[in-house]
Amino acid sequence: MAVKKQAPITINVSLDENKIPESIKWSAPDGGVNNQEAMAMLLTFWDGESKESLRMDLWVKEMPLNEMKQFFHQSLISMTNTFHRATQDEKMTSTMNDFCDYFAEKMDLK
């Protein structure tokens, strides 16, 4: 039986003395990413047994507020696009896109 290929993804978080993230670096060699710096991350897994999301949300203490707002807006757009690809639900996708526009307007991103 052939061994299935694995594609490792690693995340390294450096913490200060109070366990606050100072830096986030990640690698995904199969995707050409090696020790890439990031200022924030949202990582979510679906637990099929308990039927709930498991998540890890981290950002470095130097993350500017305006960039956090942009990060959330882009994450909402990305989740909307993923939702559409996964469900083909046009009506809810349109509603989610409307919310993304509303969010951007209220956060003065547009």
Beta strands, then each sheet from edge to edge (+ up, - down):
strand 1: 10-15
strand 2: 21-28
strand 3: 33-38
strand 4: 40-47
strand 5: 52-59
sheet 1: 1+ 2- 3+
sheet 2: 4+ 5-
end
